[in-house]
């Protein structure tokens, strides 16, 4: 079971701060030796005896633990106004906790409750076109108005546009950055990050004074995906962080991926087109498409689990928690809905915006507040496993004889419906 939030002691902080020691190694050492204190007090020989570590890695870990300065990090955290949550704590994000290799700790500035909302990642090119900026703002504004949390990377271009759109709709947004929260990158986004912290939070998995480095951004991308039930690509080049985020979501996390098409001769749309053509991203032209794809994923998953697991359980009906029909009407029907007042400040094309504003009224059935599907034994087991972490999820998949990707997709749908949101439980 998740533990209550606690003050991180020096031994645990040393493990978290140790340079070059990844989450998997930390988890292996803690599991084998029993506690953070036992790990920090262990000799090189004791560390090397842990399965999968070895002598050379043990020596590096031993040296790294001696190099950390917990009190200096505490000073930096106080100066920057940030707090830390640790994997296993009750307030660690549910969806992120079950991905492969989740961060051992997160540094947060702002409201941590936004981490348990229903997140949708909106990511794309830093050098986006006017078209990309307009589409990103329009989609993010409607999704935020429908109660979803807009997750992005705080970068220039599409990321910043998505954050701004959510803020202007009085929605919640999360920026996952590729540096410590004592730094600001890009520097001109200091004001944006301050406003995000008021209506959501800024998140990092790196110690407070860590400067931005190219190698850190791919790690940041997996956190963006891990916090989200789906990833929406807006103007992603063939070699781009946005496309990497989409592939992580589709291949590693079992999350839905969607992409906005663009002009065929524009480089920054080539990645979106490839993702759609290869079939791992659904085509999106309006917010209704996003909701429909998330709901369709639940319908497809319903059939998969019925075939793979429910037959063995005398068809217990565990998948009845997902409705067979779409939670939203078509974009043509949405066009007849009343405009959304909260999005009036967004400067977008009026004709296109009318469709999106209608969706705000018609799509509220997928807002986090609107859960209420009946409890079923399989769903209850999966929700309970999600609280215990990735190992419990994998064990459940094995016991059901269901691929882990299928179970992760089911968990995503439960998150959409509010079942794994702890503050809604």
Secondary structure, 3 states (H helix, E strand, C coil): CCECCCCCCHHHHHHHHCCCCCHHHHHHHHHHHCCHHHHHHCCHHHHHCCCCCCHHHHHHHHHHHHHCCHHHHHHHHHHHCCEEEECCECCCCHHHHCCCCCCCEEEEEECHHHHHCCEEEEEECCCCCHHHHHHHHHHHHHHHHCCCEEEECCCCCHHHHHHHHHHHCCCCEEEECCCCCCCCCCHHHHHHHHHHHHHCEEEECCCCCCCCCHHHHHHHHHHHHHCCCEEEEECCCCCCHHHHHHHHHHHHCCCEEEEECCCCCCHHHHHHHHHHHHCCCEEECCHHHHHHHHHHHHHHHHHHHHHHCHHHHCCCCHHHHCCCCCCCCCHHHHCCCCCCHHHCCCCCCHHHHHHHHHHHHHCHHHCHHHCCCCCCHHHHHHHHHHHHCHHHHHHHHHHHCCCHHHHHHHHHHHHHCCCCCHHHC
